[in-house]
Structures are given as structure tokens and as C-alpha cells.
Amino acid sequence: MSKYWSKLAARLEPYVPGEQPKDKKYIKLNTNENPYPPSTNVLEAIKAAADERLKLYPDPNGDELKSILADYFGLKKEQIFLGNGSDEVLAFSFMAFFDAQHPILFPDITYSFYPVYANLFKIDYELIPLKDDFTLPVDQFFKSNGGIIFPNPNAPTGDCVTLEAIEEVLLHNKEHVVIIDEAYIDFGGESAQKLIDQYPNLLVVQTLSKSRSLAGLRVGFALGHKDLIEGLNRIKNSINSYTLDRLALAGAIEAVKDDEYFQSTRNKVIQTREKVTLELRKLGFKVITSKANFVFISHPLIQAADLFMSLKKESILVRYFQQPRIDNYLRVSIGSDAEMDSFLHVIHKIISSGFPHQ
Amino acid sequence: MSKYWSKLAARLEPYVPGEQPKDKKYIKLNTNENPYPPSTNVLEAIKAAADERLKLYPDPNGDELKSILADYFGLKKEQIFLGNGSDEVLAFSFMAFFDAQHPILFPDITYSFYPVYANLFKIDYELIPLKDDFTLPVDQFFKSNGGIIFPNPNAPTGDCVTLEAIEEVLLHNKEHVVIIDEAYIDFGGESAQKLIDQYPNLLVVQTLSKSRSLAGLRVGFALGHKDLIEGLNRIKNSINSYTLDRLALAGAIEAVKDDEYFQSTRNKVIQTREKVTLELRKLGFKVITSKANFVFISHPLIQAADLFMSLKKESILVRYFQQPRIDNYLRVSIGSDAEMDSFLHVIHKIISSGFPHQ
């Protein structure tokens, strides 16, 4: 606390990202990174862009990347907004579409950045409790509100709702913006971007961080009606005209273009997830059915906090959230087959060591 | 305008960056880019970082870059904040240190992003008119205020105040944060970073975009007391944990390390500026004495708006601001010697064509 802070800075409760420890080598299953490298085309494009043109500002509109994304999704360039990771896109969306006066709705168990944004921009919110099985109670979003946001698949549960469920939410909400945060959609869900031309208040947010193996490049985007995109541009252009550097733009273009590589790596992640789910269930774990690149797990005999620590001792990092309802769960990112074999091996060892009886 | 916009989005007046035309090849003297390429070490470091590690998130704290900057400036890591260009750093500073209740002070002729930030975050401000010769009336900043911000050198004038003048402002302002925006400081001014350990309310903002030839990489930073830096981190971590991608971090480190190249290119820009100033004055131009990588010029016989258009026809882009007091001036970035020779040649042609008498 400092006397020089604004009232805003003083009352904030910032988001805490998953740890990036430097003390030793871990199997990192804690921040939902993709175990596979980016497409080699991406790396080549970045190297080719690393030349004297870096002295010049990037295209503030990212027109070329927008064209590629527009082609990919069958949309117009004016229906696409680019940001520095989907977190920035989400932050700008809170500013562009939500007002202090109208409480917005999001699930009680969800991406923990939403309440941070709401606090930052003084936007009231009402938490919609997930059902006991952690599925989304779609009809609870039919009430009056100032906007809606939820991830699909949800984080940290991995549970995914159908396109029909999304459309039901939209049919009951035509006055305010409905944001579907699709950071994990490519691992088995169906994107709501198909509904964009029908619903002018639908904003779909995606990222290259997970399914395109580019967490280190910081590229996210939003798809929606051109008026929503213009609203986002108004916010962005009041903060920072150039949020994506030349290298990120160059790499992102190739990432979207190399669909074959994308299909192959996301399918590998999906296959590994299915195998890991099966193995964990065999070991007595409750595993929420996941359409994301992580699984949310709980064991009847071992406290999640203890398991977290035991795994960390064995150089395996997963994510533990000390929050009501989920404090006996761990979120485990899906790594490579070899990493997940090591994870399962260690889990097996911990369980058979009779850990809970010590 | 859309019914889905927040009140905030609806009332904004976004910043308009200098044009980046794609219709033909211009000599670009309109966005204060450096005419020299980045250090080859920067390009090599970026290429080396373009590998499979891009699948992983960058270090959210940018510790290695902070260490290098700390060494460079003789500060501690805790006194350094990193952002996606100095624009993002400035936007976060408005949020972290200024309140709606207390009007802040900045010059009437200055970086046109300041009123945009103030409007965005609903911060009242009072404009301090520059003197008739466009120098800063330092004593006008001695009045009660909720914070102060000005660029040094100022933009778009290039006028620079001394370190003693900055210290006078600080001596008269101990209750609120004083931000010195030093985007152009390396072209001949003296940085206020020397005063940081004495004044806990001083924030110095710099960028790699201009003097390090890296406008395309998006790296800015702030230097100040660790409490101010913590305030900025609270804002950043409520919006986007990872604002700098892995490539920007890798390139920035080498840019700061290669001091020899930095010294050589900034000196070349300074020499070209001095030569251009002299030549323009010979042609009858009023040229504000500049310590930046641009000159602010006015001719007694040719309207700036006309000259802007004539230059554009000749494929030379400069910046014209249609604003009170400066609407008969042009801001001309300092390019390479060859570019400035072309510029002077065209200017000479326009003037001798008797343009004003047509």
C-alpha cells in the first residue's frame, strides 16, 4: 500500500497466474500449455520477420492476420478483433460492453480472471452456481442481466455445453452482450462462432495460446458483429494502438494457415486426455468429463492439497485452487504421452504408498 | 454507435496514430521511427528464441530484462516495470496513480494520448499552456493538483527542460505522482531517472521504440520507487499477466546490452537533426530547438496543411496536427541522411516553385 496509489490501485485484487518456477526442472502440467511445439512454419515466419523492419511500428489493425482469420472462419475482417492474448481481449470486452449499473452473470466456478476484471472496472456481478456435477445450469442465465460471460469448455472443470445450449442462452438474452470464452474450444467442443451472423450481441473469444501451441507469443482474438468489434477497437485505441508486435503478427498468420499441423496436434492432445481420464478413473479418481486440454480430478482418499504437494516433491506441477467447492480438486494439464505416463506413474506410487494413512 | 456498447465505449474519443499507408512507397517521416535497423544482436536473439519454447508462457515478470535494465540504470529490479510499449505503461500509470477527484496537470500542446487516457479513466485535467515559444512554464506546475505528466522532450515540439527544472517541479509536488514521459530522452536530453532515489513520487517512462529502433517490438518500461512499480503491477496483473511475449523479451535484453550500437545510432540521428535544423532555417523555416528525433517546423509563407499535402504528393509523409496553436506546424521525424536530403530537396522545390503565390 502506498499513498501514491489511486483508489483503484488500492482496492484491486490482481489475478495470480500459475507458478513458473525456476528452482528446478518440472513436468509442467499447471498452466494448460500445449506439449507440442508450434508449427515449423510459424518459427520460420518469425525468423523471417526478425529483420530491420522491426524499427517500424506494426500494422495497428493487423489487417493481414484478420484476413487469414476471416477466411478461416468464413467471416468478414470487420468481424474480427485482435489482442495481446485472450486475457487482454477479455479485459477490453469488460470495458466495452459491461456497465457498473447492470450486474453481469458468470458461473461461481470459472476462470478466476472474471471477478478481477469486474472489480477493476467496478462492474457488479452475480455468480451462477454450477450444478453439483459441475455442469452449467443453462436456464439460470435466462434472468435479467447486464451481460453474460462464461468459458466453453469451462475452466477449471473442462465441462462443455452444446451449441444448442449456447443458442438457448442467446435466445433469452438479446439486450446485452453474451461472451463465450473459447480458449479451450479446439479440444473437442463446438464453437459458437457459427452463430455470429444470427446474434449481433454474441462475442466469441479465442486464443492461439493453447491449441496452436503459442502461449509465448500472446495472440488472442474476438469474433462478433462488426459493431461489437468497433466497440473493442474504441477501447484498444484509447489504451495502446499497437498491442501485437510484428513477430506475433507474422507467427500468428502461419499458425492459422497450417491447419494440418493444428489438426494433428490437437487430436493428439485429445487422445492423450481420453487415455489419462480412463487411467485416473481406474485409480479411483473422479474425473470431470473434459473437452479441454486439462482434466479436473478428485480422489476419495487423498486430499487434493496433499496430492498437490506430493506431486510437486516429485517434480510434477499441477494447479490447485483454494476455493469453496473445488478445494479438493486438482487441475492437470494434458502433456505429451511421455509426460502423462510419468504423471500416472507418480500418482500410482503415491496412492500405493498408502499416503492417506500416514 | 451500438446499443451494446458500455457508456464508457460510447463516450470515448480514441487516439489516432500516424497513418501507415499501403498505397505506395513513402519516405516515412510521420511516426518518429528510427531510420536505423535494430542491433544485429537483437535480431539474432529473436531468431534464437523462435523455437519450441514458444509453446510456453513467457516469464510474466520479465525478470531477466528487468535485471539488465537495473544494471544499465543503476537501479534495483523492484524499481522497474515492463509494458507493451510505453503507451501501455502510460495507460496503466493513469489507472494506478490518478483519481477522478483530483485534476491532473499536463501541457496544452503535448502527446495527444494524455487526454484520451484521462477521458477513458474519467480523470479530470487542467491544461497548462506552453509559453508562446512552446517552452514549458515550469512554475505553472507548482499549483495544487492530483498528479502531473509531461513528455521530456515534449511532443510534438521537441523542446526539452533541464534536470533542474524537473527537480523544481518535484520539490513543489510531493503529494502526488509526477510522470516524466521520456520516449525521446536519448536524443539529447538528460533523464530524470537520476532523481528516482530522492523522489518516491517520480515515475520515469521510457521505450525501446525510438532510440533502440524497435517500434515493431512493443517494449516500454517505467522506472520509479518500488511502491509505484507495485502499483503498476497491480493494474497489469488485473488485465493481462503476460504483456510481453518471449520474442520481445529476448530482443529487448540484447537491445539494452548493445550500448555501443545504441550510442552510435542515436548520435547519427542527433547529427542529422542538427544539420536538418540548420538547412530548414536557411530556407526560412521556424524550427523549434529539438532534443528529440523530430523537428517541429513552420514557414512564414506556406500554410502547414498545404505543405503537408505537397509533401505527400511527393511521397513524403510528415505529421500534421489540426489543433489550436499548432495548426501551422508540421512534425518531421528525423530519417537517415539520404531520406532527409530527399526531404530537403523536395521542400526546396516546393518553396522555389512559388507555391504560396499560386
Interface residues (C-beta under 8 A of the other chain):
Chain A: S2 Y4 W5 S6 K7 L8 A9 L12 E13 P14 Y15 V16 P17 Q20 K28 T31 E33 N34 P35 Y36 P37 P38 V42 L43 I46 K47 A50 D51 E52 R53 L54 K55 L56 Y57 P58 D59 P60 N84 G85 D87 E88 A91 M95 A96 F97 F98 D99 V116 Y117 N119 L120 H176 V177 P200 N201 S209 S213 L214 A215 G216 L217 R218 D227 L228 E230 G231 N233 R234 I235 K236 N237 S238 I239 N240 S241 Y242 T243 L244 D245 R246 L247 A248 G251
Chain B: S2 Y4 W5 S6 K7 L8 A9 L12 E13 P14 Y15 V16 P17 Q20 K28 T31 E33 N34 P35 Y36 P37 P38 V42 L43 I46 K47 A50 D51 E52 R53 L54 K55 L56 Y57 P58 D59 P60 N84 G85 D87 E88 A91 M95 A96 F97 F98 D99 V116 Y117 N119 L120 H176 V177 P200 N201 S209 S213 L214 A215 G216 L217 R218 D227 L228 E230 G231 N233 R234 I235 K236 N237 S238 I239 N240 S241 Y242 T243 L244 D245 R246 L247 A248 G251
